[in-house]
């Protein structure tokens, strides 16, 4: 198994198709974005080429490939307004999605995170912050293994399995 990463410069139909598949996959939707209630959790979303083009203006986005198959995406943005620690400029906010079932549980998230950290450090940024829902124990374990530390919690942040869960904010200095 060979893992490699490709920076997204221009949106493609194939990538849009994959993003839309992942955005609506019931297995991963609860993990990738917050929801206020069941209706929002179950609603369908659609991303257009225009949406992704606009996102590329403030996100660095990378495709994650396992052998020749696109299995996920990762991204970061610099100093977004939703940071838990607002007063630390030079902070990258990251996100990783392993969208294809075949890519899960193979250590790809670990490799993707290490790659993102390298890219962020090369850009001259010294801090990473992220949010992980409290029920996502697997992701929390990965982040802790790589040296991320909890810096706060935002209670009642997302709906899943008939209740509201906190968003755990974590950070790492590079």
Secondary structure, DSSP 8 states (H G I E B T S, - for coil): --EEEEE-SS--HHHHHHHHHHHT-HHHHHHHS--SSHHHHH------HHHHHHHTTT-EEEEEEETTEEEEEEEEEES-TT-SSTT-SSEEEEEEEE-SGGGTTSSHHHHHHHHHHHHHHHTT--EEEEEEETT-HHHHHHHHHTT-EEEEEEEEEEEETTEEEEEEEEEEE-
